[in-house]
Amino acid sequence: MLTKKYLSQPTAIASYDYTDLITGKAYKTFYGINGIASYVLIPVAADTHANDATTEVGITTISSAITTYAKGVDVDFDMTVGIPQIIEGMAILNATVGSVGTNTKTIKLVGQILKNGVHLVSGSTTNMAQAAANPSSVECALNMDIPKTSFKVGDVLRLTCEVWGSSGASAFFGLAHDGRDRNDNKAATHKTIDDAHSTQLKLFLPFNPDL
């Protein structure tokens, strides 16, 4: 006699990019891009929208002119969860920030992860010196340890990226976010990312796989 109960419908199958054999976490890579109506996190390296050299959106988002230390860029990349998930462990943010201006500058990247607008974890780089050479940019990595968090269908995971900076004279600060890693195409006065540096913004998220 069979006593085991069987599910009446199949469960969803999740796919991951790689698994950490030490922690047991399964990682998925998400790319931050400027979508048609908003900034989004997606699992494919797609072109960012509005690739326009004359605006402040596209391959990069740039600040207004900054002199004293201030937040110049504040961007929210959102992803709506489609199947129930548990996220826990060390998330890694790779992003490139840069500046343009006549003086030496100071720049910092701040990252934050939220669930439905509620803060889960944040991290930041140190204040990094940037030369007067234009553009001046740096590729950054942030580690953020996410507490065990359950996401149900319809929940929104948000990655917030801030760029802080200062300069002895007027300067512009930028955050790169092109999935296909194209060069910053803004005019010289607003080009913040050097062609030698990546324009991809990637978030590596740790999931608890169904073992």
C-alpha positions as CSV (number, residue, x, y, z in Angstrom):
1,M,0.0,0.0,0.0
2,L,1.4,3.4,-1.0
3,T,1.2,6.0,1.8
4,K,3.4,8.8,0.2
5,K,1.5,11.9,-0.9
6,Y,2.4,13.3,-4.3
7,L,2.1,16.9,-5.4
8,S,-0.8,17.5,-7.8
9,Q,1.3,20.0,-9.9
10,P,5.1,20.3,-10.6
11,T,7.1,22.9,-8.7
12,A,9.0,25.7,-10.5
13,I,12.6,24.9,-11.4
14,A,15.1,27.6,-10.6
15,S,18.4,28.0,-12.4
16,Y,21.6,29.5,-11.0
17,D,24.9,30.7,-12.4
18,Y,27.1,28.9,-9.9
19,T,27.1,27.3,-6.4
20,D,29.4,28.0,-3.5
21,L,30.4,24.6,-2.3
22,I,31.6,26.0,1.1
23,T,28.5,28.0,2.0
24,G,26.0,26.0,0.0
25,K,24.5,29.2,-1.5
26,A,23.4,29.3,-5.2
27,Y,24.3,32.5,-6.9
28,K,22.5,34.3,-9.7
29,T,23.8,37.4,-11.6
30,F,21.6,40.4,-12.2
31,Y,22.4,43.4,-14.3
32,G,21.3,46.9,-13.5
33,I,20.1,48.9,-16.5
34,N,18.0,51.9,-17.3
35,G,14.7,50.5,-18.6
36,I,12.2,52.3,-20.7
37,A,10.3,53.7,-17.7
38,S,12.5,52.9,-14.7
39,Y,15.8,51.4,-13.6
40,V,15.6,47.6,-13.3
41,L,17.5,44.4,-12.3
42,I,17.4,41.7,-15.0
43,P,19.2,38.3,-15.4
44,V,20.5,39.1,-18.9
45,A,23.2,41.5,-20.1
46,A,20.9,43.7,-22.2
47,D,21.5,47.2,-23.5
48,T,20.5,50.0,-21.3
49,H,17.7,52.3,-22.7
50,A,18.1,55.9,-23.8
51,N,21.6,55.7,-25.1
52,D,21.8,59.5,-25.6
53,A,25.0,61.5,-25.3
54,T,23.1,64.7,-24.6
55,T,21.0,63.6,-21.6
56,E,21.9,62.4,-18.1
57,V,20.5,58.9,-18.6
58,G,21.7,56.0,-20.7
59,I,25.0,54.2,-20.3
60,T,25.6,56.3,-17.3
61,T,23.6,58.4,-14.9
62,I,25.5,61.6,-13.8
63,S,25.1,64.2,-11.1
64,S,24.5,67.9,-11.4
65,A,27.7,70.0,-10.8
66,I,29.2,69.4,-7.4
67,T,31.8,71.2,-5.4
68,T,31.5,70.4,-1.7
69,Y,31.0,66.8,-0.6
70,A,27.5,65.6,-1.5
71,K,25.4,62.8,-2.9
72,G,25.4,63.3,-6.6
73,V,23.7,60.1,-7.9
74,D,20.9,58.1,-6.3
75,V,19.4,55.2,-8.5
76,D,17.0,52.4,-7.5
77,F,17.2,49.2,-9.5
78,D,14.1,47.1,-9.0
79,M,13.2,43.5,-9.6
80,T,9.7,41.9,-8.9
81,V,10.0,38.3,-7.7
82,G,8.2,35.7,-9.8
83,I,8.5,32.6,-7.7
84,P,9.0,32.2,-3.9
85,Q,12.7,32.5,-2.9
86,I,14.9,32.7,0.1
87,I,17.9,35.0,-0.1
88,E,20.6,34.8,2.4
89,G,24.4,35.3,2.5
90,M,27.1,37.5,1.0
91,A,25.8,39.6,-2.0
92,I,28.4,41.2,-4.2
93,L,27.9,44.4,-6.1
94,N,30.3,45.2,-9.0
95,A,29.9,48.8,-10.3
96,T,32.0,51.5,-11.9
97,V,31.9,55.1,-10.8
98,G,33.7,58.1,-12.1
99,S,34.0,61.9,-12.4
100,V,35.0,64.7,-14.7
101,G,36.3,68.1,-13.6
102,T,39.4,70.3,-13.6
103,N,40.5,69.5,-10.0
104,T,41.3,66.3,-8.1
105,K,38.2,64.7,-6.7
106,T,36.9,62.4,-4.0
107,I,34.4,59.7,-4.8
108,K,32.5,57.0,-2.9
109,L,30.0,54.3,-3.9
110,V,27.2,53.3,-1.5
111,G,25.0,50.3,-2.0
112,Q,21.8,49.2,-0.3
113,I,19.5,46.2,-0.7
114,L,15.8,46.5,0.3
115,K,12.7,44.3,0.3
116,N,9.5,46.2,-0.5
117,G,11.2,49.4,0.6
118,V,12.5,48.0,3.9
119,H,16.3,48.1,4.4
120,L,18.0,44.7,4.6
121,V,21.7,45.6,4.3
122,S,24.1,48.3,3.0
123,G,27.8,48.8,2.3
124,S,30.1,51.4,1.0
125,T,33.6,51.9,-0.4
126,T,36.1,54.3,1.3
127,N,36.4,57.8,-0.1
128,M,38.6,57.3,-3.1
129,A,40.9,60.0,-4.6
130,Q,40.5,60.7,-8.3
131,A,43.0,62.6,-10.4
132,A,42.3,65.7,-12.4
133,A,42.6,63.7,-15.6
134,N,39.3,63.4,-17.4
135,P,37.4,61.1,-17.2
136,S,38.6,59.5,-14.0
137,S,36.8,56.3,-13.0
138,V,37.2,53.2,-10.8
139,E,35.7,49.7,-10.8
140,C,34.3,48.9,-7.3
141,A,33.2,45.8,-5.4
142,L,30.9,45.8,-2.4
143,N,30.2,42.9,-0.1
144,M,26.8,43.0,1.7
145,D,25.7,40.2,4.0
146,I,22.0,39.7,3.6
147,P,20.1,38.2,6.5
148,K,17.8,35.2,5.8
149,T,14.9,36.8,3.9
150,S,11.9,35.2,2.3
151,F,10.4,36.7,-0.8
152,K,7.0,35.7,-2.1
153,V,5.5,36.3,-5.5
154,G,5.1,40.0,-6.2
155,D,7.7,41.2,-3.6
156,V,10.2,43.8,-4.9
157,L,13.9,43.5,-4.3
158,R,15.6,46.9,-4.7
159,L,19.3,47.7,-5.2
160,T,20.0,51.3,-4.4
161,C,23.3,52.8,-5.7
162,E,24.5,56.2,-4.5
163,V,27.6,58.1,-5.7
164,W,29.0,60.7,-3.3
165,G,31.7,63.1,-4.3
166,S,33.5,66.4,-3.9
167,S,36.0,68.6,-5.7
168,G,37.8,71.9,-5.3
169,A,36.0,73.1,-8.3
170,S,32.8,72.2,-10.2
171,A,32.7,68.5,-11.1
172,F,30.3,65.9,-12.4
173,F,30.0,62.4,-10.9
174,G,28.6,59.3,-12.6
175,L,27.4,55.7,-12.2
176,A,27.7,53.2,-15.2
177,H,24.9,50.7,-15.9
178,D,25.0,49.2,-19.4
179,G,24.5,45.5,-19.6
180,R,26.4,45.1,-22.8
181,D,29.5,47.0,-21.5
182,R,29.5,49.8,-24.1
183,N,31.7,52.8,-23.6
184,D,30.4,56.0,-22.0
185,N,29.3,58.0,-24.9
186,K,28.7,61.4,-23.3
187,A,30.4,64.5,-24.5
188,A,33.8,65.3,-22.9
189,T,32.3,67.7,-20.3
190,H,30.0,64.9,-19.0
191,K,32.0,61.7,-19.8
192,T,32.7,60.2,-16.4
193,I,33.8,56.6,-17.2
194,D,37.1,55.8,-18.9
195,D,36.9,53.5,-21.9
196,A,39.3,51.1,-20.2
197,H,36.7,50.4,-17.5
198,S,33.6,48.3,-17.6
199,T,30.2,50.0,-17.7
200,Q,28.4,46.9,-16.5
201,L,26.6,47.0,-13.1
202,K,26.3,43.5,-11.7
203,L,24.7,42.2,-8.5
204,F,25.5,38.6,-7.5
205,L,22.7,37.4,-5.2
206,P,22.9,34.3,-2.9
207,F,19.9,32.1,-2.8
208,N,19.1,29.1,-0.5
209,P,18.5,26.3,-3.1
210,D,15.9,23.7,-2.6
211,L,18.2,20.7,-1.7
